[in-house]
């Protein structure tokens, strides 16, 4: 039987067609939203007959079109409706209790409009085939958006197998436990079919795209957690259980943030006004915020989750994306946040705050002040994430800067002894110089001086003329502030912006250690504006090494001259050292200092000196 060719006998709507067109256009349907409405309707059907979550089974079938048949989207459940259900509930528009059918049960359905409007607005024609109590009914909307029964299939007595055949449902695809109850008459079925879906190009239905969006839709996320939903495309099972993937939280914020909504919130318009958010009948609400380890940016599959769902007695009554909540100081960090807010008083019929389509709340003082409060709490959590990011960025900056510092340290060790040999000169002198006592500033280029009268650079009491071999300290070490003291694990060495760009504490002199002060304003500006991977930052580090070369030279010259160094000599030697250092760096550190993106694999600091 070609179901798509069945003719519907038009009936008058309970409301005039014009008002239905206005309401329907307000739904602004897409197919994922419509499927969410069908899903909720099917679950409500199961709820009304008392079927538990684990026994509920729903199937979405997508069939591409061809030359003879139009493309079809279907939703199948195994509850079923009677003729009375259609007459007393389905035909009615705008009934807030339509989904309950007079029962004292909690249902996802609101005003009983969503699923019907999806059938009416988003297909050229749509019907549902429903079977229960041994009778079949086929009801739907024709090309004129008029609804009615198919005459030969109104409350017609028929066997289960015949009904399944008309609906195009293979009994072998029905879960065994459900089929047993169907044969006993406990369960029936409903197959909703939409022909020639709108907003699609061609005959092929983009199933994967629709399902990917559908499982993250605010109206579908919660129902999909508890119900078994299968997806079938052209007769092939795509998935037996459509689910939204779990969101991995930030490791530092694994537990959710929970905030209780105060009894009163203040709103400032022309005057300050207190808005009651709970009372004896409607308990206090709460906001639950969770984090995601991967930000919900544009193009990310789970971007739809970057929102706050407003949860009602059952199901979502509104949903706001982060940019819709209100002003957020930490919006980039808010892209790693999602959550839900329950506020029972929103469903108080005396203060109607829930719109027909359940997309957004009705705009009034209560909903506005609630959104403002939610934005404040989002900012509180986002600020914690920002603090965490700053610490992580600082850690990465230190790691990168330390890598560059090691490159310069290596280059310095290879070059410094030759520099001092050329600057200080003198035949018969050792390759490491005698220190300047406790006030020395670093060591020579070798661990031991084989010759007498060596010029050690610092580190201690060594050096001087004598018959015995004296140890000269190793090359001075250059470290970064904010790191641990190498000889005292756990002790961080920090300086302020008032300290020099290169610092040497009293206890560092004998150890031959220099610290580059990363707290200097210029250092911070370069990092903040250009980043630690920029040539500007590498040049800044290099300049601090030039400072150290010059300082070491002046100390050594002063030692050689007996502690006295004239300004003229000092000026000449400073210029001479600077010239030698820059000339050498031009050969050895060209890419390090000049390339926009320096790769350590091309490290010119390791060249043979």
Secondary structure, 3 states (H helix, E strand, C coil): CCHHHCCCCCCCCCCCHHHHHHHHHHCCCCHHHHHHHHHHHHHHHHHHCCCCHHHCEEEEEEECCCCCCCCEEEEEECCCCCHHHHHHHHCCCCCCCHHHCCCCCCCCCCCCCHHHHHHHHCEEEEEEEEEECCEEEEEEECCCCCEEECHHHCCEECCHHHHHHHHCCCHHHCCHHHHHHHHCCCCCEEEEEEEEECCCCCCCCCHHHHHHHHCCCHHHHHHHHHCEEEEEECCEEEECCCCCCCCCCCHHHCCCEEEECCCEEEEECCCEEEEECCCCCCCCCEEEEEECCCCCCCCCHHHHHCEEEEECCCCEEEEEEHHHHCCCCCHHHHCCEEEEEECHHHHCHHHCCECCCCCCECCCHHHHHHHHHHHHHHHHHHHHHHHHHHHHHHHHHHHHHHHHHHHHHHHHHHHHHHHHHHHHCCCCCCCCECCCHHHCCCECCCCECCCCCCECCCCCCCCCCCCCCCECCCECEEEECCCEECCEEEEECCCCCCCCCEECCHHHHCCCEEEECCCCHHHHHHHHHHCCCCHHHHHHHHHHHHHHHHHHHHHHHHHHCCCCCCHHHHHHHHHHHHHHHHHHHHHHCHHHHHCCCCCHHHCHHHCCC
